[in-house]
Amino acid sequence: MKTVENLVNHILETEVLVIGGGSAGCYAAIGASLRGVKVLMVDKGKVGYSGCSPFAAGAINVCLPEDNHEDWFEEIVTRGEYLNDQTWVKIQLDEGWQRVNEIREWGKKYGQKVLEEDANGRIVRRKARGNINTLTAIIHARPMMDTLRKKVIESGVQLLERIMVTHLFKYQGQIVGALGLHCRTAEIYLIKARSVVLAAGGCGFKSLFIGHNNLTGEAQYMAYRAGATLRNLDQAMSNSTSRDADIHGLSLMVGSGGRFLNGQGEEFMFRYDPKVGSRARLTKLVIGMAKEVEAGRGPIYLDLTKVGPDDQQMLRKVLPEGFRAFERMGVDPFGQALEWVPAFEGTLVHGGGIHIDTNCASNVPGLFSAGDTTCTPEHGTWSLTGLNLTFCFVSGYQAGLASAEYSKKAVPIPPGWGELESQITENVAELLAPLRRPLNITSDQIVYHILAVLIPYRVAYLRNETRLCDALNKIITLNREEIPQVSARDPHELVKAFEVRSMGAIAEMILRSVLFRQESRGFVYREDYPLTDNVNWLKWVMLGRNEQGIRVWSESFPTPYFDPPREKYIPR
Ligand SMILES: Cc1cc2nc3c(=O)[nH]c(=O)nc-3n(C[C@H](O)[C@H](O)[C@H](O)COP(=O)(O)OP(=O)(O)OC[C@H]3O[C@@H](n4cnc5c(N)ncnc54)[C@H](O)[C@@H]3O)c2cc1C
């Protein structure tokens, strides 16, 4: 039998292992290093340049010291359709500004302008998507990530880049490390750690939206396999974008006078959200778009022709990638309406993930999580755009502190490998298996199949039990029969082969979770259960693993600060 040392190419050891180097992971690494422990951060791409964070479209919702906390709290919870973890909402309101302001200050030190300020140094804010009594500030994502990368390095964190982490391993019931694959060389890395923070984003299914391509859900999948409980996957989410290019930044666009029009030229969103119309939150927007098309009033357009010159300039500055795409297309976005479509984002941004407590701990000892990998507990269904980045900072910092404290008292891994040897042997064999298979099904074919099942309007937006069951059966077949046959010829294809495995698993989890919720709320619109049901469904949809596979159940949750109305109503 091969020994562990012969199975892997590199063995590393750390106290805290942070997996994922987006905004949440960077903050976790900074937080953990403040506690004086050794921190290693591993990223599939390049820390600060990969994942969603560098593409974040400028909207940040943070309660400033002079704001009324109660207004913020009520707006977040009512817009989140009451599924928010209210304690997390409170933590985010209490700590958000401290985190945002410290990045702003670090940025100044590194010569980066992170927040948009006026000539007097006041934070520029406006009503953007979803805001009624609150305001959205403007953050520059590239300088934000440059700042975080520099701060991580300055904090003494060791970086390991281009490594896709694929498996967690456990000793005496605790997480004690992870296994990863170098994306270019296929060398295998074994990392022993006393605690682990998963901050590797969610699963974007390689769909239309920018920033998704390497976010394929490994973190959520490996947490599930290690026994972690997941939550909120019923709220797998969508944004929307131009039909012809990856364009993001919608929140600021509708906050600057952008409007959605249907094929008949009507500003139709007032039909679905009478209070804010085109500034409706995403849950209302994508379902509204689908209903208009279903009623024969498509296609849908985003009309920016009424955006004033100052706002045009601001949008160009905050959203450079989108405007480069318009340029490449030869389109002036302020001169004509643009055809606009929903873009499925899966478990990214919001959309469900690891169930965490207020210390960012999962139910598995030694496993912590932050940012998009979690169930994003502050959002509920989907509350205000721009809560995400604040949550990434706050949860990242908290996960860093808590994992560092945990690492100081964790059971040490004994010398030699003992009971870990068989786990590691199995995991390495699983990881390399596609290289040994005859050239057969490719990962690209699987991506196509998953998207073809998951994102049609009548499965992703306008749902009923028959269509959901049909989609679920197709995904189960794919997971059982096709994905185990995916082959790879080189390191690149090996990475893709593992990516589709987690994508298939997350697709199944999403469909099972949506089927479980028998009402309409947030991103779940069920034609067969069209009402929001606060009598029976003020519940979180939970998901975990048992001997039979995926288990889904619901749990009631505490509402300590705001009591939702116990009634049934048309989604509002
Ligand atoms: C186009 C776009 C616009 C957005 N606009 C806004 C906005 O205006 N305001 C707002 O608040 N939010 C916005 N969001 C959401 C926000 O960007 C995300 O919620 C946030 O950036 C998530 O940060 P994160 O650190 O959790 O994950 P990410 O930033 O996605 O980082 C995850 C990291 O993990 C790495 N990784 C992935 N898998 C593995 C693996 N297996 N092993 C090792 N590493 C791995 C990735 O390479 C990446 O570096 C937007 C998102 C997108 C896509």
The ligand as a Gaussian input file, in Angstrom:
#p B3LYP/6-31G(d) Opt

LIG

0 1
 C      -21.022000      40.864000     -11.430000
 C      -21.303000      40.970000      -9.974000
 C      -21.663000      42.186000      -9.428000
 C      -21.888000      42.301000      -8.058000
 N      -22.182000      43.517000      -7.526000
 C      -22.299000      43.672000      -6.193000
 C      -22.497000      44.947000      -5.619000
 O      -22.578000      45.955000      -6.307000
 N      -22.595000      45.023000      -4.264000
 C      -22.500000      43.915000      -3.455000
 O      -22.579000      44.047000      -2.226000
 N      -22.323000      42.701000      -3.992000
 C      -22.209000      42.559000      -5.324000
 N      -22.007000      41.326000      -5.866000
 C      -21.862000      40.215000      -4.945000
 C      -20.493000      40.243000      -4.301000
 O      -19.547000      40.519000      -5.294000
 C      -20.221000      38.898000      -3.648000
 O      -21.235000      38.634000      -2.713000
 C      -18.878000      38.895000      -2.933000
 O      -17.875000      39.441000      -3.738000
 C      -18.513000      37.479000      -2.536000
 O      -17.239000      37.470000      -1.973000
 P      -16.630000      36.103000      -1.458000
 O      -15.311000      36.437000      -0.895000
 O      -17.605000      35.385000      -0.626000
 O      -16.460000      35.220000      -2.771000
 P      -15.652000      35.535000      -4.120000
 O      -15.295000      36.947000      -4.258000
 O      -16.423000      34.916000      -5.215000
 O      -14.291000      34.764000      -3.896000
 C      -14.219000      33.370000      -3.868000
 C      -12.769000      32.981000      -4.061000
 O      -12.662000      31.577000      -3.844000
 C      -11.836000      31.004000      -4.842000
 N      -12.234000      29.606000      -5.007000
 C      -13.358000      29.118000      -5.580000
 N      -13.366000      27.783000      -5.506000
 C      -12.231000      27.417000      -4.890000
 C      -11.664000      26.168000      -4.539000
 N      -12.272000      25.018000      -4.817000
 N      -10.462000      26.162000      -3.919000
 C       -9.805000      27.323000      -3.638000
 N      -10.309000      28.530000      -3.953000
 C      -11.508000      28.575000      -4.560000
 C      -12.077000      31.862000      -6.079000
 O      -10.989000      31.771000      -6.962000
 C      -12.252000      33.254000      -5.467000
 O      -11.037000      33.954000      -5.387000
 C      -21.793000      41.171000      -7.232000
 C      -21.455000      39.935000      -7.785000
 C      -21.210000      39.829000      -9.147000
 C      -20.837000      38.512000      -9.730000

